[in-house]
Amino acid sequence: MALSYKSRRRLSLLILLVGLPAYIAAALYVISLFDRPSIWVEFAVYVGLGILWALPFKAVFRGVGQPDPDAPTQDD
């Protein structure tokens, strides 16, 4: 089932305002369970987790910044 443009905008806003901070907090918690690795390993883990969180939501974020394709056009 495809989401409408308005639903995708609302869902993407929810993901960015609620889901992303929760994911960051969870990633920081998991990293804090271990001894602090070198800065490069820690950087690689954070970059990998940063890419990993976005992959499932790629379809939601695609085209959200564009004008609504379903909106009626205004003819002058």
N, CA, C and O atoms as a GROMACS GRO file, in nm:
protein
  304
    1MET      N    1   0.084  -0.117   0.000
    1MET     CA    2   0.000   0.000   0.000
    1MET      C    3   0.089   0.124   0.000
    1MET      O    4   0.175   0.140   0.086
    2ALA      N    5   0.067   0.209  -0.097
    2ALA     CA    6   0.148   0.331  -0.109
    2ALA      C    7   0.089   0.440  -0.020
    2ALA      O    8  -0.033   0.456  -0.010
    3LEU      N    9   0.177   0.514   0.043
    3LEU     CA   10   0.136   0.625   0.128
    3LEU      C   11   0.116   0.749   0.042
    3LEU      O   12   0.187   0.770  -0.056
    4SER      N   13   0.020   0.831   0.080
    4SER     CA   14   0.000   0.956   0.009
    4SER      C   15   0.113   1.051   0.044
    4SER      O   16   0.188   1.029   0.139
    5TYR      N   17   0.124   1.157  -0.033
    5TYR     CA   18   0.230   1.256  -0.012
    5TYR      C   19   0.219   1.318   0.126
    5TYR      O   20   0.319   1.334   0.196
    6LYS      N   21   0.097   1.353   0.167
    6LYS     CA   22   0.077   1.416   0.297
    6LYS      C   23   0.111   1.319   0.410
    6LYS      O   24   0.168   1.360   0.512
    7SER      N   25   0.077   1.192   0.395
    7SER     CA   26   0.110   1.092   0.497
    7SER      C   27   0.261   1.072   0.507
    7SER      O   28   0.315   1.058   0.617
    8ARG      N   29   0.329   1.071   0.393
    8ARG     CA   30   0.474   1.055   0.395
    8ARG      C   31   0.542   1.175   0.461
    8ARG      O   32   0.641   1.158   0.533
    9ARG      N   33   0.489   1.296   0.439
    9ARG     CA   34   0.546   1.415   0.504
    9ARG      C   35   0.529   1.407   0.655
    9ARG      O   36   0.623   1.435   0.730
   10ARG      N   37   0.411   1.370   0.699
   10ARG     CA   38   0.385   1.359   0.843
   10ARG      C   39   0.470   1.248   0.906
   10ARG      O   40   0.526   1.266   1.014
   11LEU      N   41   0.478   1.135   0.839
   11LEU     CA   42   0.557   1.024   0.892
   11LEU      C   43   0.706   1.059   0.896
   11LEU      O   44   0.774   1.024   0.992
   12SER      N   45   0.756   1.128   0.795
   12SER     CA   46   0.896   1.166   0.795
   12SER      C   47   0.925   1.266   0.906
   12SER      O   48   1.031   1.261   0.968
   13LEU      N   49   0.832   1.357   0.934
   13LEU     CA   50   0.850   1.450   1.044
   13LEU      C   51   0.851   1.377   1.178
   13LEU      O   52   0.932   1.408   1.265
   14LEU      N   53   0.763   1.280   1.194
   14LEU     CA   54   0.760   1.200   1.316
   14LEU      C   55   0.890   1.122   1.334
   14LEU      O   56   0.944   1.114   1.444
   15ILE      N   57   0.938   1.064   1.227
   15ILE     CA   58   1.063   0.988   1.232
   15ILE      C   59   1.179   1.078   1.272
   15ILE      O   60   1.263   1.040   1.354
   16LEU      N   61   1.184   1.197   1.214
   16LEU     CA   62   1.297   1.287   1.244
   16LEU      C   63   1.288   1.347   1.384
   16LEU      O   64   1.392   1.367   1.447
   17LEU      N   65   1.169   1.377   1.432
   17LEU     CA   66   1.156   1.442   1.562
   17LEU      C   67   1.154   1.346   1.680
   17LEU      O   68   1.196   1.382   1.791
   18VAL      N   69   1.106   1.224   1.658
   18VAL     CA   70   1.095   1.128   1.768
   18VAL      C   71   1.191   1.010   1.748
   18VAL      O   72   1.265   0.973   1.839
   19GLY      N   73   1.188   0.951   1.631
   19GLY     CA   74   1.266   0.830   1.606
   19GLY      C   75   1.416   0.851   1.603
   19GLY      O   76   1.491   0.771   1.658
   20LEU      N   77   1.460   0.959   1.539
   20LEU     CA   78   1.604   0.983   1.529
   20LEU      C   79   1.668   1.011   1.665
   20LEU      O   80   1.773   0.953   1.695
   21PRO      N   81   1.612   1.098   1.749
   21PRO     CA   82   1.672   1.115   1.882
   21PRO      C   83   1.670   0.987   1.966
   21PRO      O   84   1.765   0.960   2.040
   22ALA      N   85   1.565   0.908   1.954
   22ALA     CA   86   1.560   0.781   2.026
   22ALA      C   87   1.668   0.686   1.975
   22ALA      O   88   1.731   0.615   2.053
   23TYR      N   89   1.689   0.683   1.844
   23TYR     CA   90   1.793   0.599   1.785
   23TYR      C   91   1.932   0.645   1.829
   23TYR      O   92   2.018   0.562   1.858
   24ILE      N   93   1.954   0.776   1.835
   24ILE     CA   94   2.082   0.829   1.880
   24ILE      C   95   2.107   0.790   2.025
   24ILE      O   96   2.217   0.747   2.060
   25ALA      N   97   2.005   0.804   2.109
   25ALA     CA   98   2.020   0.768   2.250
   25ALA      C   99   2.050   0.619   2.265
   25ALA      O  100   2.133   0.580   2.347
   26ALA      N  101   1.983   0.536   2.186
   26ALA     CA  102   2.008   0.392   2.192
   26ALA      C  103   2.149   0.359   2.144
   26ALA      O  104   2.216   0.273   2.204
   27ALA      N  105   2.196   0.424   2.039
   27ALA     CA  106   2.331   0.400   1.989
   27ALA      C  107   2.436   0.442   2.092
   27ALA      O  108   2.534   0.371   2.114
   28LEU      N  109   2.415   0.557   2.156
   28LEU     CA  110   2.508   0.602   2.259
   28LEU      C  111   2.509   0.507   2.378
   28LEU      O  112   2.614   0.480   2.436
   29TYR      N  113   2.392   0.456   2.414
   29TYR     CA  114   2.384   0.362   2.526
   29TYR      C  115   2.459   0.233   2.494
   29TYR      O  116   2.534   0.182   2.578
   30VAL      N  117   2.439   0.180   2.375
   30VAL     CA  118   2.505   0.056   2.337
   30VAL      C  119   2.656   0.074   2.332
   30VAL      O  120   2.731  -0.012   2.377
   31ILE      N  121   2.702   0.186   2.278
   31ILE     CA  122   2.846   0.212   2.272
   31ILE      C  123   2.904   0.229   2.412
   31ILE      O  124   3.018   0.189   2.437
   32SER      N  125   2.827   0.287   2.505
   32SER     CA  126   2.877   0.309   2.641
   32SER      C  127   2.889   0.180   2.721
   32SER      O  128   2.954   0.178   2.826
   33LEU      N  129   2.829   0.072   2.675
   33LEU     CA  130   2.839  -0.056   2.745
   33LEU      C  131   2.978  -0.117   2.734
   33LEU      O  132   3.017  -0.199   2.817
   34PHE      N  133   3.054  -0.076   2.634
   34PHE     CA  134   3.186  -0.131   2.609
   34PHE      C  135   3.292  -0.029   2.650
   34PHE      O  136   3.262   0.089   2.670
   35ASP      N  137   3.415  -0.076   2.663
   35ASP     CA  138   3.525   0.017   2.685
   35ASP      C  139   3.537   0.109   2.564
   35ASP      O  140   3.507   0.069   2.452
   36ARG      N  141   3.580   0.232   2.588
   36ARG     CA  142   3.589   0.327   2.479
   36ARG      C  143   3.694   0.283   2.377
   36ARG      O  144   3.811   0.268   2.411
   37PRO      N  145   3.651   0.261   2.251
   37PRO     CA  146   3.748   0.221   2.148
   37PRO      C  147   3.827   0.343   2.099
   37PRO      O  148   3.805   0.455   2.145
   38SER      N  149   3.917   0.319   2.006
   38SER     CA  150   3.991   0.431   1.949
   38SER      C  151   3.894   0.523   1.875
   38SER      O  152   3.783   0.482   1.841
   39ILE      N  153   3.936   0.644   1.851
   39ILE     CA  154   3.849   0.744   1.791
   39ILE      C  155   3.804   0.702   1.651
   39ILE      O  156   3.692   0.734   1.610
   40TRP      N  157   3.890   0.632   1.578
   40TRP     CA  158   3.854   0.591   1.442
   40TRP      C  159   3.753   0.478   1.441
   40TRP      O  160   3.665   0.475   1.356
   41VAL      N  161   3.764   0.387   1.534
   41VAL     CA  162   3.665   0.279   1.545
   41VAL      C  163   3.531   0.336   1.589
   41VAL      O  164   3.426   0.299   1.536
   42GLU      N  165   3.535   0.426   1.685
   42GLU     CA  166   3.412   0.489   1.731
   42GLU      C  167   3.346   0.569   1.618
   42GLU      O  168   3.224   0.566   1.601
   43PHE      N  169   3.428   0.641   1.542
   43PHE     CA  170   3.377   0.718   1.429
   43PHE      C  171   3.314   0.626   1.326
   43PHE      O  172   3.206   0.655   1.274
   44ALA      N  173   3.380   0.514   1.295
   44ALA     CA  174   3.326   0.418   1.197
   44ALA      C  175   3.194   0.358   1.245
   44ALA      O  176   3.102   0.339   1.165
   45VAL      N  177   3.184   0.329   1.374
   45VAL     CA  178   3.059   0.274   1.428
   45VAL      C  179   2.946   0.375   1.415
   45VAL      O  180   2.836   0.339   1.374
   46TYR      N  181   2.972   0.501   1.448
   46TYR     CA  182   2.869   0.603   1.440
   46TYR      C  183   2.828   0.631   1.295
   46TYR      O  184   2.710   0.653   1.268
   47VAL      N  185   2.923   0.631   1.204
   47VAL     CA  186   2.889   0.650   1.062
   47VAL      C  187   2.807   0.532   1.012
   47VAL      O  188   2.708   0.550   0.940
   48GLY      N  189   2.847   0.411   1.048
   48GLY     CA  190   2.771   0.293   1.007
   48GLY      C  191   2.629   0.293   1.063
   48GLY      O  192   2.534   0.261   0.992
   49LEU      N  193   2.616   0.329   1.190
   49LEU     CA  194   2.482   0.336   1.249
   49LEU      C  195   2.400   0.449   1.188
   49LEU      O  196   2.278   0.438   1.175
   50GLY      N  197   2.467   0.558   1.150
   50GLY     CA  198   2.397   0.669   1.086
   50GLY      C  199   2.340   0.631   0.950
   50GLY      O  200   2.232   0.676   0.912
   51ILE      N  201   2.412   0.550   0.877
   51ILE     CA  202   2.363   0.503   0.748
   51ILE      C  203   2.257   0.395   0.769
   51ILE      O  204   2.157   0.390   0.696
   52LEU      N  205   2.279   0.310   0.867
   52LEU     CA  206   2.188   0.198   0.891
   52LEU      C  207   2.047   0.242   0.929
   52LEU      O  208   1.951   0.178   0.888
   53TRP      N  209   2.033   0.350   1.006
   53TRP     CA  210   1.899   0.391   1.048
   53TRP      C  211   1.817   0.444   0.931
   53TRP      O  212   1.695   0.433   0.932
   54ALA      N  213   1.883   0.502   0.831
   54ALA     CA  214   1.811   0.566   0.721
   54ALA      C  215   1.764   0.467   0.614
   54ALA      O  216   1.669   0.497   0.541
   55LEU      N  217   1.827   0.354   0.603
   55LEU     CA  218   1.792   0.260   0.495
   55LEU      C  219   1.646   0.214   0.497
   55LEU      O  220   1.584   0.211   0.391
   56PRO      N  221   1.589   0.178   0.612
   56PRO     CA  222   1.449   0.134   0.607
   56PRO      C  223   1.351   0.246   0.573
   56PRO      O  224   1.239   0.219   0.530
   57PHE      N  225   1.391   0.371   0.593
   57PHE     CA  226   1.300   0.483   0.572
   57PHE      C  227   1.323   0.556   0.440
   57PHE      O  228   1.270   0.664   0.419
   58LYS      N  229   1.402   0.497   0.353
   58LYS     CA  230   1.435   0.562   0.227
   58LYS      C  231   1.310   0.593   0.144
   58LYS      O  232   1.301   0.699   0.083
   59ALA      N  233   1.216   0.502   0.142
   59ALA     CA  234   1.094   0.523   0.064
   59ALA      C  235   1.007   0.633   0.124
   59ALA      O  236   0.936   0.702   0.052
   60VAL      N  237   1.012   0.648   0.256
   60VAL     CA  238   0.931   0.752   0.320
   60VAL      C  239   0.986   0.890   0.289
   60VAL      O  240   0.910   0.982   0.262
   61PHE      N  241   1.118   0.904   0.291
   61PHE     CA  242   1.180   1.034   0.270
   61PHE      C  243   1.192   1.075   0.124
   61PHE      O  244   1.215   1.192   0.094
   62ARG      N  245   1.176   0.982   0.032
   62ARG     CA  246   1.194   1.012  -0.110
   62ARG      C  247   1.085   1.108  -0.159
   62ARG      O  248   0.966   1.078  -0.150
   63GLY      N  249   1.126   1.223  -0.210
   63GLY     CA  250   1.034   1.319  -0.269
   63GLY      C  251   0.960   1.406  -0.171
   63GLY      O  252   0.871   1.481  -0.213
   64VAL      N  253   0.992   1.401  -0.043
   64VAL     CA  254   0.918   1.480   0.056
   64VAL      C  255   0.946   1.629   0.038
   64VAL      O  256   0.858   1.711   0.065
   65GLY      N  257   1.063   1.666  -0.006
   65GLY     CA  258   1.096   1.807  -0.023
   65GLY      C  259   1.041   1.867  -0.152
   65GLY      O  260   1.054   1.988  -0.174
   66GLN      N  261   0.982   1.787  -0.236
   66GLN     CA  262   0.928   1.833  -0.362
   66GLN      C  263   0.785   1.883  -0.344
   66GLN      O  264   0.721   1.850  -0.244
   67PRO      N  265   0.733   1.962  -0.438
   67PRO     CA  266   0.592   2.003  -0.429
   67PRO      C  267   0.500   1.881  -0.438
   67PRO      O  268   0.536   1.778  -0.494
   68ASP      N  269   0.382   1.896  -0.380
   68ASP     CA  270   0.284   1.788  -0.377
   68ASP      C  271   0.242   1.752  -0.520
   68ASP      O  272   0.185   1.835  -0.590
   69PRO      N  273   0.269   1.628  -0.563
   69PRO     CA  274   0.230   1.589  -0.700
   69PRO      C  275   0.080   1.571  -0.715
   69PRO      O  276   0.028   1.574  -0.827
   70ASP      N  277   0.008   1.553  -0.605
   70ASP     CA  278  -0.137   1.533  -0.613
   70ASP      C  279  -0.215   1.662  -0.600
   70ASP      O  280  -0.338   1.661  -0.614
   71ALA      N  281  -0.148   1.773  -0.573
   71ALA     CA  282  -0.217   1.901  -0.555
   71ALA      C  283  -0.270   1.949  -0.689
   71ALA      O  284  -0.205   1.932  -0.792
   72PRO      N  285  -0.387   2.010  -0.688
   72PRO     CA  286  -0.441   2.064  -0.813
   72PRO      C  287  -0.354   2.182  -0.860
   72PRO      O  288  -0.308   2.263  -0.780
   73THR      N  289  -0.334   2.189  -0.989
   73THR     CA  290  -0.254   2.299  -1.044
   73THR      C  291  -0.342   2.422  -1.061
   73THR      O  292  -0.461   2.411  -1.090
   74GLN      N  293  -0.281   2.537  -1.042
   74GLN     CA  294  -0.356   2.662  -1.057
   74GLN      C  295  -0.324   2.721  -1.194
   74GLN      O  296  -0.211   2.759  -1.222
   75ASP      N  297  -0.426   2.728  -1.277
   75ASP     CA  298  -0.410   2.787  -1.410
   75ASP      C  299  -0.444   2.935  -1.402
   75ASP      O  300  -0.546   2.974  -1.346
   76ASP      N  301  -0.355   3.016  -1.459
   76ASP     CA  302  -0.378   3.161  -1.456
   76ASP      C  303  -0.469   3.204  -1.566
   76ASP      O  304  -0.499   3.323  -1.579
   0.00000   0.00000   0.00000
